[in-house]
Amino acid sequence: MSRNNQDRMGSQVQSSDPPIPSIVEGFTSQPLQFVVPTEFVELPTRGLFYPEGHSFHNKSEIEIKFMTAKEEDILTDKTLLKKGIALDRLIKSLLIDKGTNPDSLFVGDKNAILIGARKSGYGAEYDTKIICPVCFAHGRHEFDLDEAQITNDGVSAPDGVERTASGTFLFSTPKMGVEVECKMLTGADEKQMIAQQKNNKKLKLPEKALTTQLKTILVSINGNTERSYVNSFVEACTAIDSRFIRSTYQSCVPNIELREEYVCGECEASTTIDVPFTTDFFWPQR
């Protein structure tokens, strides 16, 4: 008998297979959800220099997630590396608050985030290439990132330096006797200086790294904020005053610092070196 006839006569087709339940106990159609661990990074600025409304305003620490394969993709993206924005994309990806623009962060806070991410991702041992500042021979040195220390609390200022309500620093130079006002560098300022140096190199002009830095950090001279006036002072600034401004700036600005002694294997010269944030910072040597 055909199947149609069996159906019309009400015959039942027997099957040896068990019936399929409509709901399988314990089954979910949702994909597995994995939670990425997070950690808190102490900010050198303690959030004191950010304006109201900024996500870092008055925050002594911020939350970042651990690095994942997604962040490794960012660090190996040739386009991002060529444009010099891989580390900024990394920071933005790590921050829990996605509304934060890395360009608006002060350099010291960015460094603290990078060190925290590197430690949680690959450990505190950082082995990297070093060029001897005396004989220029190539060598290697292993830094212990756990030894990094925050310098300057952002509240107290060295003798002769006044911190303003807007977060800048006022002090007078020893030779020319002018009152200078300095601001803290942000990620955007760093990009601007790097772009200026690249442009000078492309045009086969002197890079002018020191004068570019001074023009960027100086806000006013004797209360005059006109850029032409500030730039004119930089061009005429004595070497003594230039060095004094840069050293005083370093003593005022909150940062995270890791300095260790390096002994050259070639000339045996002993020098103090800072941890370099080079392209291999996030790629441990095996």
N, C-alpha and C positions, 0 to 999 in steps of 0.2 A: 504494500500500500504506500502510495506516495505520501510525502510529508504534509501536503495540503489536505489530503483526505483525512489523515490522522488528526490534524488540527480541527477540521470541521466536526469530526466525530467525538472530539474531546479526549482523544488518546493522549497519554502523557509519555514523553520521551524520557526514558531513564538515563541517568548519567552517573558514572562512577566517581566523578570529580566532586569534592565537597563544595558547597555553596560559598560564593565570595562575599564576605561580610561587607556591609556598606561603610562601616567605620572600623578602621584597624586601631586597636587600643595602643596608645603611646606614640602614634605616628603624627607628625606635623609637616605640613607642606612648606613651612618657613625654613630658609637656610640657616645654618648654624651661625650664631652670633659670638664673635670673639672680642673681648674687651682688651684694648691695648693699655698696658700699665702707664701710669703717669708719675711725675715727680715734681717737686717744687725747687725752683732755682732762686737763690738769693740775689737781689739786684744791688749792684754797687751804689746806684743813685738813691736807692730806697724810695724811688718814685717822687722824690722831692722837687725835681726840676721839670716835671711834666705839667702842662697846663690842665686846668679843670676840664673834664670831659674826655681826656685821654685815658685809655684803658689801663695805663701804668701809673696814673696819678696817685701819689701817696701810698703806693704798694711796695712793701719791702721785699716781696717775693712773688713770683708768678708760676703758674702751672704749665708744664709742657708734657707731651707724651713721649714715650720711648721711641727711638728710631725703629722703623720697619723697612721691609723691602721697597715700599713706596718711596721712602726718603732716599734709599740707595739709588733708586732710578733717577731721582732728581740730581744726585751728585755725579751721576755718570752721563747725564744728558749733554751731548756735545754742544748743542745750540745754547743752552743755559751757561755752560762753562765758557764758551767763546764770548758771550755777551757779558760775562762777569757777574751774573745774577744768581748763580746756583745756590750760594750760601743764603741769600735773601729768601729765595723760594723755600729753602730748607727750613729757615726760621719760621716762615709763615705757615708751613705745613705742621710744624711741631707745636705751635702755640694753640692752646685750647680756645682762647678768644680769637676767632678768625677775623674779627674786625680790625685787628691791629696791623698797621702798615709798618714793615721793618724799616723803611726809610725814615720814619719818625722817631726811631729808637736811638738813644745815645750809644756811642761806640762801646763804652764800658759795659752796658747792659747786654748789647749784642754779643760781646766776647764771653760774658758769663753764661749766656744761653748756649753758645757753641761748645764751650768747655763742658757744661752739664750734659749736653746731648752726646758728646764724644765719649764721656765717661760711662754713661748708661748704655751706649751702643757697643763700644769696643773695649772698655776698660780704661784704667787710669794711666797705663804705660803707653807713652807716645814716643816711638823711635823714629827719628827723622834725619834728613841730610842737613849738614851744617857746613858753611863755608867760613874758614878761619878769617877773621877780620884783619889779621896781621900778614899772613903769607898767602891767603886765598886758596889754600889747599882744601879739598873736599874731605869731609869726615862724617861721622854719625854721632848722635847723642840721644839718650833716652831720658825724656822728661817724666816726672811723676805728677800728673795733673791734680792729684789729691793735695799737693803742696801749694796750689794756687791760692793767693791771698788777695782780699779786697783792700785796696789802698784808698785813703781819704774817705771820711764819713759824709762829706757833702754838707755838713752843718758848720763845723769849725773851719776857719780859714787861717793860713799862715800869717805871721806878723806882717803888717803892712798891706794886707789884702782885705778888701771889703766885698762881701757877697751881697748883691743887690736883691730886691724883692722879685725881680724877673729872672733870677737864677744866673746872672752874669757875675764876673769878677772884676773889681777895680783895683789898680795899683799903679805906682809910678815907676818909670824906668830910671836906672842909676846915672846914665850918661847925659841923655838929652833932657831928662827931667819932665817928661810929658806923662799925663795920666792916660792910661790905656784901659779899655774895657774889653774883656774877652768873653766869648760864649763857648759852651760845650759843643763839640762836634756830634752831628747825627749821622745816620747812615746816608742820608741824602747829601750831606756835606762831603762825605768820603767819596761818593760816586762822582760828585762834581770835580773834586781835586784829581781823581784818577783820570777822568775824561779830559781835563785840561792838560795833564802830563802826556797822555796819549796823543792829543792833538798837536802839542808842541813837537813831539817826537816825529809825528807824521810829516809835519812841515819842516823838519830838520832844524828846529829851534831848541835852545836850551830848555831843559825840563823845568827849572826854577822851582824845585820841590819846596824849599824853605820859604821863599817869598809867597808861593801859592798857599802854603799852610797859614802863614801870618795873615794874609788877606782874608782868609776864610774864618779864622777864629776871632779876629779883631772886629768889634762892633762900633767903637767910637774912639776918637783921639781928642783928649781935652774936651769931651762932651759933644764933639762934632761927629755926627753919624753919616755925613755925606760920603758915599763910596769913593768918589774921586779924591776926597781929602784923606781918607784912610789909606787908599792905595798909594797916594803920594808920600805919606809918612813911611810906608813899608819900603818904598824904593830908596828913601833917604836914611832909613834906620841904621844906626851903627851896629857893628857886629856884636859889641858888648850888650847893647840893648836887645838885639834880636835873640841872643842866647838867653838873656835874662827873662824875656817874655815867654820863651818856650819852656824853660825850666820851671818858672813860676806856674805856668799853665798846668804842667804835669803834676805839680804839688797840690793843685787845687781840685783837679777833676777826679771824681770817683771812677775807679777802674778795677779790673781784676788782673793781677800781675803774677807771673811765674818767671822768675829769673834764677838761673843756675850757672855754676862755674863750668866752663868748657876748656879742656886742655887739648890743644892741637896735637895730633899724632905725628905731624911733620916737623913743625918748628918748636913744639912744646910750650908755646905761649899760652898763658892762662888768662882767659877773659870771661866776663859775665855776659850771658846771652839771654834774650827774652824768647819765650816760646813762640815759634813762628806759625802763623795761620796760613800754611801753604796748601797746595792741592792735595797733599797726602795726609792732611790732618785727620781725615775720617777713614783713612785706609791703613790699618796697622800693618807693619812689616812682619813677614813670617820668616 
